[in-house]
Amino acid sequence: MRIQLVPRAGRPDFLDLPWHQPLEEWDVDRLVVAARGIGTHVVRFVDYGGAFFALKELPAAVARREYGILRGLEQEGIPAVEAVGVVRERAGDLPDVLITRYLDYALPCRLVIARELVPGPLDRLLDAVAELLVRLHLAGFYWGDCSLSNLLVRRDAGTLAAYLVDAETSERQPALSSGQRSYDIEIAEQNVLGELLDLEAGLGPSESRDPLTVPAELGRRYEQLWEELTAEEAFSPGEPHRLEDRLRRLNELGFDVEEVDLVSTDEGYRLRVDPGVLEPGHHRRRLARLTGLDAQENQARRLLADLEAYRRSLDESANRPVSETAAAGRWLADVFEPAIAAVPGDLWPKRQAAELFHELLEHRWYLSEREGRDVGLDEAIQSYLDTVLRGLPDEKTLLPGPE
């Protein structure tokens, strides 16, 4: 037997597991039950000190290929489960096992829809899936099997962020043709429609998840985002602001661009953006640079807005400009960290820190509007803990339930 691992500090070596047995026959204390989508392969979950890992039996070639694809996605910064290792050459010609890190605070798509864990779940899911597909295609990844069962989502400051779970059919190309992109979208539309019809058969029809409207809507949202990111734009020599406006719109969508092409024409210029030079994560990188915090894109956008408001208040109180870097350090020490530290340890599985802070800000705004005054942060924290957070289900490792 051989175990090929990605080395990380504190990560287990998995040598205490009974690899000589098929996964479905395992009966060890480390086994846990965690939420997952529908799949054809045997998958088990193990717990090492509160860290969950997914083990999936696969044919040798498929396991090694998926391991490589997931490693590539991680290097590109594309939301996907983290590849941990591959167990090969098991006794008795048993299949190889792909090991991935269980995504904390992740919600299976079918569960989100069935239990309506967020308001308007299908609408938010379509946005998340469209964005993930755009990000994959910009990086030259063809998925080939996008479905609700192959996706996990995390809350992201009022929206959802989608993560790829299964990459068995994925391919990496220097760039995808429009035909390859269209076919990938077509597969996604068919798969999502099929699973929604399956959910409808089990749960009954609902206006909030009409399956028949999904294919066209998913394709429309994908094309709208792709066009906004990559479309050529014409402008005249007297419109120098157009380049700055385009870059600002890309930043607002969460993308940075390494370079652009300005091509002269008889009427002026055409601005071209090569899909290969678009880099997602604009707000995440800026927040990490200023504070060291790791957050998802919309969470980072929300935290940066609060940080900017805090910086402006420092400007006014000091009667002089305060640098962004200095303000970030004080915001961390005086605002963010005390708010997070106020949450009791037993409530930590409820939300990620960045999502918790976003919800706290929303709750403070709601209280202030209701009472007609500026509710202080300490008062908002206590109210949020007592009236909201304690009643929420744990999401760090959400256990499955009936659909």
TORKOL-4160 file (C-alpha; in steps of 0.2 Angstrom, whole numbers, padded with zeros to 4 digits, m for minus):
403
<pt num="1" X="0000" Y="0000" Z="0000"/>
<pt num="2" X="0006" Y="0018" Z="m0004"/>
<pt num="3" X="m0002" Y="0034" Z="0003"/>
<pt num="4" X="0002" Y="0050" Z="m0007"/>
<pt num="5" X="m0001" Y="0065" Z="0004"/>
<pt num="6" X="0000" Y="0084" Z="0002"/>
<pt num="7" X="0010" Y="0088" Z="0018"/>
<pt num="8" X="0002" Y="0101" Z="0030"/>
<pt num="9" X="0007" Y="0105" Z="0048"/>
<pt num="10" X="m0004" Y="0095" Z="0060"/>
<pt num="11" X="m0012" Y="0084" Z="0046"/>
<pt num="12" X="m0014" Y="0065" Z="0050"/>
<pt num="13" X="m0005" Y="0052" Z="0041"/>
<pt num="14" X="m0021" Y="0040" Z="0040"/>
<pt num="15" X="m0010" Y="0025" Z="0044"/>
<pt num="16" X="m0022" Y="0020" Z="0058"/>
<pt num="17" X="m0036" Y="0016" Z="0046"/>
<pt num="18" X="m0040" Y="m0002" Z="0040"/>
<pt num="19" X="m0035" Y="0001" Z="0021"/>
<pt num="20" X="m0035" Y="m0018" Z="0019"/>
<pt num="21" X="m0054" Y="m0018" Z="0019"/>
<pt num="22" X="m0067" Y="m0010" Z="0007"/>
<pt num="23" X="m0073" Y="0006" Z="0014"/>
<pt num="24" X="m0091" Y="0000" Z="0016"/>
<pt num="25" X="m0085" Y="m0013" Z="0028"/>
<pt num="26" X="m0076" Y="m0001" Z="0040"/>
<pt num="27" X="m0081" Y="m0001" Z="0058"/>
<pt num="28" X="m0070" Y="0011" Z="0067"/>
<pt num="29" X="m0072" Y="0025" Z="0080"/>
<pt num="30" X="m0066" Y="0038" Z="0068"/>
<pt num="31" X="m0081" Y="0036" Z="0056"/>
<pt num="32" X="m0093" Y="0050" Z="0056"/>
<pt num="33" X="m0109" Y="0055" Z="0047"/>
<pt num="34" X="m0108" Y="0071" Z="0036"/>
<pt num="35" X="m0120" Y="0078" Z="0023"/>
<pt num="36" X="m0116" Y="0074" Z="0005"/>
<pt num="37" X="m0125" Y="0073" Z="m0012"/>
<pt num="38" X="m0130" Y="0058" Z="m0022"/>
<pt num="39" X="m0116" Y="0048" Z="m0029"/>
<pt num="40" X="m0111" Y="0031" Z="m0037"/>
<pt num="41" X="m0095" Y="0028" Z="m0027"/>
<pt num="42" X="m0093" Y="0023" Z="m0009"/>
<pt num="43" X="m0089" Y="0038" Z="0002"/>
<pt num="44" X="m0085" Y="0038" Z="0021"/>
<pt num="45" X="m0080" Y="0052" Z="0032"/>
<pt num="46" X="m0067" Y="0051" Z="0046"/>
<pt num="47" X="m0064" Y="0063" Z="0061"/>
<pt num="48" X="m0046" Y="0068" Z="0067"/>
<pt num="49" X="m0047" Y="0080" Z="0081"/>
<pt num="50" X="m0062" Y="0089" Z="0074"/>
<pt num="51" X="m0056" Y="0090" Z="0056"/>
<pt num="52" X="m0066" Y="0079" Z="0044"/>
<pt num="53" X="m0060" Y="0071" Z="0029"/>
<pt num="54" X="m0069" Y="0062" Z="0015"/>
<pt num="55" X="m0063" Y="0046" Z="0008"/>
<pt num="56" X="m0070" Y="0040" Z="m0009"/>
<pt num="57" X="m0066" Y="0024" Z="m0018"/>
<pt num="58" X="m0062" Y="0025" Z="m0036"/>
<pt num="59" X="m0053" Y="0016" Z="m0050"/>
<pt num="60" X="m0034" Y="0020" Z="m0049"/>
<pt num="61" X="m0033" Y="0030" Z="m0065"/>
<pt num="62" X="m0048" Y="0040" Z="m0060"/>
<pt num="63" X="m0042" Y="0043" Z="m0042"/>
<pt num="64" X="m0025" Y="0050" Z="m0048"/>
<pt num="65" X="m0033" Y="0061" Z="m0061"/>
<pt num="66" X="m0046" Y="0069" Z="m0050"/>
<pt num="67" X="m0032" Y="0071" Z="m0037"/>
<pt num="68" X="m0022" Y="0081" Z="m0050"/>
<pt num="69" X="m0037" Y="0091" Z="m0056"/>
<pt num="70" X="m0041" Y="0096" Z="m0038"/>
<pt num="71" X="m0023" Y="0101" Z="m0035"/>
<pt num="72" X="m0024" Y="0112" Z="m0050"/>
<pt num="73" X="m0040" Y="0120" Z="m0045"/>
<pt num="74" X="m0032" Y="0124" Z="m0028"/>
<pt num="75" X="m0017" Y="0132" Z="m0036"/>
<pt num="76" X="m0029" Y="0143" Z="m0047"/>
<pt num="77" X="m0039" Y="0149" Z="m0032"/>
<pt num="78" X="m0055" Y="0141" Z="m0038"/>
<pt num="79" X="m0067" Y="0136" Z="m0025"/>
<pt num="80" X="m0066" Y="0117" Z="m0023"/>
<pt num="81" X="m0063" Y="0104" Z="m0010"/>
<pt num="82" X="m0045" Y="0102" Z="m0005"/>
<pt num="83" X="m0036" Y="0087" Z="m0011"/>
<pt num="84" X="m0026" Y="0078" Z="0003"/>
<pt num="85" X="m0020" Y="0062" Z="m0004"/>
<pt num="86" X="m0022" Y="0046" Z="m0013"/>
<pt num="87" X="m0021" Y="0028" Z="m0006"/>
<pt num="88" X="m0014" Y="0017" Z="m0019"/>
<pt num="89" X="m0010" Y="m0002" Z="m0021"/>
<pt num="90" X="m0022" Y="m0008" Z="m0008"/>
<pt num="91" X="m0023" Y="m0026" Z="m0004"/>
<pt num="92" X="m0033" Y="m0038" Z="m0014"/>
<pt num="93" X="m0035" Y="m0026" Z="m0029"/>
<pt num="94" X="m0046" Y="m0015" Z="m0019"/>
<pt num="95" X="m0050" Y="0002" Z="m0028"/>
<pt num="96" X="m0039" Y="0017" Z="m0024"/>
<pt num="97" X="m0046" Y="0030" Z="m0012"/>
<pt num="98" X="m0046" Y="0049" Z="m0014"/>
<pt num="99" X="m0044" Y="0059" Z="0002"/>
<pt num="100" X="m0051" Y="0076" Z="0003"/>
<pt num="101" X="m0054" Y="0089" Z="0017"/>
<pt num="102" X="m0072" Y="0091" Z="0022"/>
<pt num="103" X="m0077" Y="0109" Z="0018"/>
<pt num="104" X="m0082" Y="0116" Z="0035"/>
<pt num="105" X="m0098" Y="0126" Z="0036"/>
<pt num="106" X="m0103" Y="0119" Z="0019"/>
<pt num="107" X="m0121" Y="0115" Z="0014"/>
<pt num="108" X="m0126" Y="0102" Z="0001"/>
<pt num="109" X="m0136" Y="0110" Z="m0013"/>
<pt num="110" X="m0150" Y="0098" Z="m0012"/>
<pt num="111" X="m0152" Y="0101" Z="0007"/>
<pt num="112" X="m0152" Y="0120" Z="0005"/>
<pt num="113" X="m0166" Y="0119" Z="m0008"/>
<pt num="114" X="m0176" Y="0105" Z="0002"/>
<pt num="115" X="m0175" Y="0114" Z="0019"/>
<pt num="116" X="m0175" Y="0131" Z="0012"/>
<pt num="117" X="m0160" Y="0135" Z="0023"/>
<pt num="118" X="m0158" Y="0152" Z="0015"/>
<pt num="119" X="m0172" Y="0163" Z="0008"/>
<pt num="120" X="m0175" Y="0161" Z="m0010"/>
<pt num="121" X="m0162" Y="0146" Z="m0011"/>
<pt num="122" X="m0164" Y="0142" Z="m0029"/>
<pt num="123" X="m0161" Y="0160" Z="m0035"/>
<pt num="124" X="m0145" Y="0161" Z="m0025"/>
<pt num="125" X="m0139" Y="0144" Z="m0030"/>
<pt num="126" X="m0141" Y="0149" Z="m0049"/>
<pt num="127" X="m0130" Y="0164" Z="m0046"/>
<pt num="128" X="m0117" Y="0154" Z="m0037"/>
<pt num="129" X="m0117" Y="0140" Z="m0050"/>
<pt num="130" X="m0115" Y="0152" Z="m0064"/>
<pt num="131" X="m0101" Y="0161" Z="m0056"/>
<pt num="132" X="m0092" Y="0145" Z="m0052"/>
<pt num="133" X="m0094" Y="0139" Z="m0070"/>
<pt num="134" X="m0087" Y="0156" Z="m0076"/>
<pt num="135" X="m0072" Y="0155" Z="m0065"/>
<pt num="136" X="m0068" Y="0137" Z="m0071"/>
<pt num="137" X="m0070" Y="0142" Z="m0089"/>
<pt num="138" X="m0059" Y="0158" Z="m0087"/>
<pt num="139" X="m0045" Y="0146" Z="m0080"/>
<pt num="140" X="m0047" Y="0134" Z="m0094"/>
<pt num="141" X="m0056" Y="0120" Z="m0084"/>
<pt num="142" X="m0070" Y="0110" Z="m0092"/>
<pt num="143" X="m0081" Y="0102" Z="m0079"/>
<pt num="144" X="m0091" Y="0090" Z="m0088"/>
<pt num="145" X="m0103" Y="0085" Z="m0074"/>
<pt num="146" X="m0109" Y="0100" Z="m0065"/>
<pt num="147" X="m0124" Y="0095" Z="m0054"/>
<pt num="148" X="m0132" Y="0099" Z="m0037"/>
<pt num="149" X="m0124" Y="0083" Z="m0030"/>
<pt num="150" X="m0107" Y="0088" Z="m0036"/>
<pt num="151" X="m0108" Y="0105" Z="m0027"/>
<pt num="152" X="m0107" Y="0112" Z="m0010"/>
<pt num="153" X="m0111" Y="0130" Z="m0005"/>
<pt num="154" X="m0106" Y="0142" Z="0009"/>
<pt num="155" X="m0115" Y="0157" Z="0015"/>
<pt num="156" X="m0107" Y="0173" Z="0009"/>
<pt num="157" X="m0114" Y="0189" Z="0016"/>
<pt num="158" X="m0132" Y="0187" Z="0010"/>
<pt num="159" X="m0127" Y="0176" Z="m0005"/>
<pt num="160" X="m0120" Y="0159" Z="m0008"/>
<pt num="161" X="m0103" Y="0154" Z="m0014"/>
<pt num="162" X="m0102" Y="0137" Z="m0024"/>
<pt num="163" X="m0088" Y="0124" Z="m0022"/>
<pt num="164" X="m0084" Y="0110" Z="m0034"/>
<pt num="165" X="m0084" Y="0093" Z="m0025"/>
<pt num="166" X="m0082" Y="0080" Z="m0039"/>
<pt num="167" X="m0069" Y="0082" Z="m0053"/>
<pt num="168" X="m0069" Y="0065" Z="m0061"/>
<pt num="169" X="m0074" Y="0071" Z="m0078"/>
<pt num="170" X="m0064" Y="0088" Z="m0078"/>
<pt num="171" X="m0051" Y="0093" Z="m0090"/>
<pt num="172" X="m0038" Y="0107" Z="m0091"/>
<pt num="173" X="m0035" Y="0116" Z="m0107"/>
<pt num="174" X="m0025" Y="0131" Z="m0111"/>
<pt num="175" X="m0041" Y="0139" Z="m0116"/>
<pt num="176" X="m0059" Y="0133" Z="m0119"/>
<pt num="177" X="m0068" Y="0136" Z="m0135"/>
<pt num="178" X="m0086" Y="0144" Z="m0135"/>
<pt num="179" X="m0092" Y="0126" Z="m0140"/>
<pt num="180" X="m0084" Y="0118" Z="m0125"/>
<pt num="181" X="m0091" Y="0131" Z="m0114"/>
<pt num="182" X="m0108" Y="0129" Z="m0121"/>
<pt num="183" X="m0108" Y="0111" Z="m0120"/>
<pt num="184" X="m0102" Y="0112" Z="m0101"/>
<pt num="185" X="m0117" Y="0124" Z="m0098"/>
<pt num="186" X="m0129" Y="0112" Z="m0107"/>
<pt num="187" X="m0124" Y="0097" Z="m0096"/>
<pt num="188" X="m0126" Y="0108" Z="m0080"/>
<pt num="189" X="m0143" Y="0113" Z="m0086"/>
<pt num="190" X="m0149" Y="0095" Z="m0089"/>
<pt num="191" X="m0141" Y="0089" Z="m0072"/>
<pt num="192" X="m0149" Y="0103" Z="m0062"/>
<pt num="193" X="m0166" Y="0101" Z="m0070"/>
<pt num="194" X="m0165" Y="0082" Z="m0067"/>
<pt num="195" X="m0161" Y="0084" Z="m0048"/>
<pt num="196" X="m0174" Y="0097" Z="m0046"/>
<pt num="197" X="m0187" Y="0086" Z="m0054"/>
<pt num="198" X="m0181" Y="0072" Z="m0042"/>
<pt num="199" X="m0183" Y="0084" Z="m0027"/>
<pt num="200" X="m0201" Y="0089" Z="m0033"/>
<pt num="201" X="m0206" Y="0070" Z="m0034"/>
<pt num="202" X="m0201" Y="0068" Z="m0016"/>
<pt num="203" X="m0206" Y="0085" Z="m0009"/>
<pt num="204" X="m0221" Y="0090" Z="m0020"/>
<pt num="205" X="m0221" Y="0105" Z="m0032"/>
<pt num="206" X="m0217" Y="0122" Z="m0025"/>
<pt num="207" X="m0217" Y="0139" Z="m0034"/>
<pt num="208" X="m0200" Y="0143" Z="m0026"/>
<pt num="209" X="m0191" Y="0129" Z="m0036"/>
<pt num="210" X="m0200" Y="0128" Z="m0052"/>
<pt num="211" X="m0188" Y="0116" Z="m0062"/>
<pt num="212" X="m0194" Y="0120" Z="m0079"/>
<pt num="213" X="m0187" Y="0138" Z="m0078"/>
<pt num="214" X="m0170" Y="0133" Z="m0072"/>
<pt num="215" X="m0160" Y="0128" Z="m0088"/>
<pt num="216" X="m0163" Y="0144" Z="m0097"/>
<pt num="217" X="m0161" Y="0155" Z="m0081"/>
<pt num="218" X="m0144" Y="0146" Z="m0077"/>
<pt num="219" X="m0138" Y="0149" Z="m0095"/>
<pt num="220" X="m0144" Y="0167" Z="m0095"/>
<pt num="221" X="m0135" Y="0171" Z="m0079"/>
<pt num="222" X="m0119" Y="0163" Z="m0085"/>
<pt num="223" X="m0119" Y="0172" Z="m0101"/>
<pt num="224" X="m0123" Y="0189" Z="m0093"/>
<pt num="225" X="m0108" Y="0187" Z="m0081"/>
<pt num="226" X="m0096" Y="0180" Z="m0095"/>
<pt num="227" X="m0101" Y="0195" Z="m0107"/>
<pt num="228" X="m0098" Y="0208" Z="m0093"/>
<pt num="229" X="m0081" Y="0201" Z="m0090"/>
<pt num="230" X="m0075" Y="0198" Z="m0107"/>
<pt num="231" X="m0084" Y="0209" Z="m0119"/>
<pt num="232" X="m0075" Y="0221" Z="m0131"/>
<pt num="233" X="m0079" Y="0239" Z="m0128"/>
<pt num="234" X="m0078" Y="0253" Z="m0141"/>
<pt num="235" X="m0073" Y="0271" Z="m0136"/>
<pt num="236" X="m0066" Y="0287" Z="m0144"/>
<pt num="237" X="m0050" Y="0296" Z="m0140"/>
<pt num="238" X="m0059" Y="0309" Z="m0130"/>
<pt num="239" X="m0066" Y="0296" Z="m0117"/>
<pt num="240" X="m0051" Y="0292" Z="m0106"/>
<pt num="241" X="m0062" Y="0288" Z="m0092"/>
<pt num="242" X="m0069" Y="0272" Z="m0101"/>
<pt num="243" X="m0054" Y="0262" Z="m0097"/>
<pt num="244" X="m0055" Y="0267" Z="m0078"/>
<pt num="245" X="m0074" Y="0263" Z="m0078"/>
<pt num="246" X="m0072" Y="0246" Z="m0085"/>
<pt num="247" X="m0058" Y="0241" Z="m0073"/>
<pt num="248" X="m0069" Y="0248" Z="m0059"/>
<pt num="249" X="m0084" Y="0237" Z="m0064"/>
<pt num="250" X="m0072" Y="0222" Z="m0065"/>
<pt num="251" X="m0067" Y="0225" Z="m0047"/>
<pt num="252" X="m0085" Y="0227" Z="m0041"/>
<pt num="253" X="m0088" Y="0210" Z="m0049"/>
<pt num="254" X="m0074" Y="0203" Z="m0038"/>
<pt num="255" X="m0061" Y="0202" Z="m0052"/>
<pt num="256" X="m0044" Y="0210" Z="m0056"/>
<pt num="257" X="m0036" Y="0211" Z="m0073"/>
<pt num="258" X="m0017" Y="0209" Z="m0076"/>
<pt num="259" X="m0018" Y="0218" Z="m0093"/>
<pt num="260" X="m0029" Y="0224" Z="m0107"/>
<pt num="261" X="m0027" Y="0227" Z="m0125"/>
<pt num="262" X="m0032" Y="0244" Z="m0133"/>
<pt num="263" X="m0034" Y="0241" Z="m0152"/>
<pt num="264" X="m0035" Y="0257" Z="m0163"/>
<pt num="265" X="m0050" Y="0258" Z="m0176"/>
<pt num="266" X="m0056" Y="0271" Z="m0188"/>
<pt num="267" X="m0068" Y="0277" Z="m0175"/>
<pt num="268" X="m0057" Y="0276" Z="m0160"/>
<pt num="269" X="m0051" Y="0261" Z="m0149"/>
<pt num="270" X="m0058" Y="0244" Z="m0144"/>
<pt num="271" X="m0054" Y="0238" Z="m0127"/>
<pt num="272" X="m0051" Y="0219" Z="m0126"/>
<pt num="273" X="m0050" Y="0209" Z="m0110"/>
<pt num="274" X="m0042" Y="0192" Z="m0112"/>
<pt num="275" X="m0051" Y="0179" Z="m0101"/>
<pt num="276" X="m0034" Y="0171" Z="m0096"/>
<pt num="277" X="m0029" Y="0187" Z="m0087"/>
<pt num="278" X="m0044" Y="0189" Z="m0076"/>
<pt num="279" X="m0041" Y="0185" Z="m0058"/>
<pt num="280" X="m0055" Y="0183" Z="m0046"/>
<pt num="281" X="m0054" Y="0187" Z="m0028"/>
<pt num="282" X="m0052" Y="0206" Z="m0029"/>
<pt num="283" X="m0060" Y="0210" Z="m0012"/>
<pt num="284" X="m0053" Y="0194" Z="m0003"/>
<pt num="285" X="m0035" Y="0199" Z="m0008"/>
<pt num="286" X="m0037" Y="0217" Z="m0002"/>
<pt num="287" X="m0045" Y="0211" Z="0015"/>
<pt num="288" X="m0031" Y="0199" Z="0017"/>
<pt num="289" X="m0018" Y="0212" Z="0013"/>
<pt num="290" X="m0025" Y="0224" Z="0025"/>
<pt num="291" X="m0030" Y="0213" Z="0040"/>
<pt num="292" X="m0024" Y="0195" Z="0037"/>
<pt num="293" X="m0042" Y="0189" Z="0037"/>
<pt num="294" X="m0047" Y="0175" Z="0026"/>
<pt num="295" X="m0065" Y="0178" Z="0019"/>
<pt num="296" X="m0076" Y="0174" Z="0004"/>
<pt num="297" X="m0078" Y="0187" Z="m0009"/>
<pt num="298" X="m0094" Y="0195" Z="m0003"/>
<pt num="299" X="m0090" Y="0193" Z="0015"/>
<pt num="300" X="m0073" Y="0203" Z="0011"/>
<pt num="301" X="m0083" Y="0216" Z="0002"/>
<pt num="302" X="m0094" Y="0219" Z="0017"/>
<pt num="303" X="m0080" Y="0219" Z="0030"/>
<pt num="304" X="m0070" Y="0231" Z="0019"/>
<pt num="305" X="m0086" Y="0243" Z="0019"/>
<pt num="306" X="m0086" Y="0242" Z="0038"/>
<pt num="307" X="m0067" Y="0245" Z="0039"/>
<pt num="308" X="m0069" Y="0261" Z="0027"/>
<pt num="309" X="m0083" Y="0268" Z="0038"/>
<pt num="310" X="m0072" Y="0265" Z="0053"/>
<pt num="311" X="m0057" Y="0274" Z="0045"/>
<pt num="312" X="m0068" Y="0289" Z="0040"/>
<pt num="313" X="m0074" Y="0290" Z="0059"/>
<pt num="314" X="m0055" Y="0290" Z="0064"/>
<pt num="315" X="m0052" Y="0304" Z="0051"/>
<pt num="316" X="m0066" Y="0315" Z="0059"/>
<pt num="317" X="m0061" Y="0312" Z="0077"/>
<pt num="318" X="m0042" Y="0315" Z="0073"/>
<pt num="319" X="m0045" Y="0330" Z="0062"/>
<pt num="320" X="m0032" Y="0322" Z="0050"/>
<pt num="321" X="m0032" Y="0308" Z="0037"/>
<pt num="322" X="m0028" Y="0291" Z="0044"/>
<pt num="323" X="m0020" Y="0278" Z="0033"/>
<pt num="324" X="m0029" Y="0263" Z="0027"/>
<pt num="325" X="m0016" Y="0252" Z="0035"/>
<pt num="326" X="m0017" Y="0260" Z="0052"/>
<pt num="327" X="m0036" Y="0260" Z="0052"/>
<pt num="328" X="m0036" Y="0242" Z="0048"/>
<pt num="329" X="m0025" Y="0238" Z="0063"/>
<pt num="330" X="m0036" Y="0248" Z="0074"/>
<pt num="331" X="m0052" Y="0240" Z="0067"/>
<pt num="332" X="m0046" Y="0223" Z="0070"/>
<pt num="333" X="m0041" Y="0226" Z="0088"/>
<pt num="334" X="m0056" Y="0237" Z="0092"/>
<pt num="335" X="m0070" Y="0231" Z="0082"/>
<pt num="336" X="m0069" Y="0214" Z="0073"/>
<pt num="337" X="m0059" Y="0204" Z="0086"/>
<pt num="338" X="m0069" Y="0209" Z="0101"/>
<pt num="339" X="m0085" Y="0205" Z="0092"/>
<pt num="340" X="m0079" Y="0188" Z="0087"/>
<pt num="341" X="m0072" Y="0185" Z="0105"/>
<pt num="342" X="m0089" Y="0189" Z="0112"/>
<pt num="343" X="m0096" Y="0173" Z="0105"/>
<pt num="344" X="m0096" Y="0158" Z="0117"/>
<pt num="345" X="m0086" Y="0143" Z="0111"/>
<pt num="346" X="m0101" Y="0132" Z="0110"/>
<pt num="347" X="m0109" Y="0143" Z="0097"/>
<pt num="348" X="m0093" Y="0142" Z="0085"/>
<pt num="349" X="m0100" Y="0128" Z="0074"/>
<pt num="350" X="m0115" Y="0140" Z="0069"/>
<pt num="351" X="m0106" Y="0152" Z="0057"/>
<pt num="352" X="m0089" Y="0156" Z="0050"/>
<pt num="353" X="m0081" Y="0171" Z="0058"/>
<pt num="354" X="m0083" Y="0183" Z="0043"/>
<pt num="355" X="m0101" Y="0177" Z="0040"/>
<pt num="356" X="m0105" Y="0179" Z="0059"/>
<pt num="357" X="m0098" Y="0197" Z="0058"/>
<pt num="358" X="m0108" Y="0201" Z="0043"/>
<pt num="359" X="m0124" Y="0195" Z="0051"/>
<pt num="360" X="m0120" Y="0205" Z="0067"/>
<pt num="361" X="m0119" Y="0221" Z="0056"/>
<pt num="362" X="m0135" Y="0217" Z="0048"/>
<pt num="363" X="m0143" Y="0214" Z="0065"/>
<pt num="364" X="m0136" Y="0230" Z="0072"/>
<pt num="365" X="m0144" Y="0240" Z="0057"/>
<pt num="366" X="m0160" Y="0231" Z="0060"/>
<pt num="367" X="m0161" Y="0236" Z="0078"/>
<pt num="368" X="m0156" Y="0254" Z="0075"/>
<pt num="369" X="m0170" Y="0255" Z="0062"/>
<pt num="370" X="m0182" Y="0248" Z="0073"/>
<pt num="371" X="m0178" Y="0259" Z="0088"/>
<pt num="372" X="m0174" Y="0275" Z="0079"/>
<pt num="373" X="m0156" Y="0276" Z="0086"/>
<pt num="374" X="m0139" Y="0270" Z="0083"/>
<pt num="375" X="m0138" Y="0254" Z="0093"/>
<pt num="376" X="m0120" Y="0251" Z="0100"/>
<pt num="377" X="m0110" Y="0236" Z="0095"/>
<pt num="378" X="m0110" Y="0228" Z="0112"/>
<pt num="379" X="m0129" Y="0229" Z="0113"/>
<pt num="380" X="m0131" Y="0222" Z="0095"/>
<pt num="381" X="m0119" Y="0208" Z="0099"/>
<pt num="382" X="m0129" Y="0203" Z="0115"/>
<pt num="383" X="m0145" Y="0204" Z="0105"/>
<pt num="384" X="m0139" Y="0194" Z="0091"/>
<pt num="385" X="m0132" Y="0180" Z="0102"/>
<pt num="386" X="m0149" Y="0179" Z="0112"/>
<pt num="387" X="m0161" Y="0181" Z="0098"/>
<pt num="388" X="m0153" Y="0174" Z="0082"/>
<pt num="389" X="m0137" Y="0164" Z="0084"/>
<pt num="390" X="m0142" Y="0152" Z="0098"/>
<pt num="391" X="m0157" Y="0146" Z="0087"/>
<pt num="392" X="m0147" Y="0142" Z="0072"/>
<pt num="393" X="m0142" Y="0124" Z="0067"/>
<pt num="394" X="m0124" Y="0120" Z="0067"/>
<pt num="395" X="m0116" Y="0121" Z="0050"/>
<pt num="396" X="m0098" Y="0117" Z="0053"/>
<pt num="397" X="m0102" Y="0099" Z="0050"/>
<pt num="398" X="m0121" Y="0099" Z="0046"/>
<pt num="399" X="m0128" Y="0081" Z="0048"/>
<pt num="400" X="m0140" Y="0075" Z="0034"/>
<pt num="401" X="m0158" Y="0074" Z="0037"/>
<pt num="402" X="m0174" Y="0070" Z="0027"/>
<pt num="403" X="m0176" Y="0080" Z="0011"/>
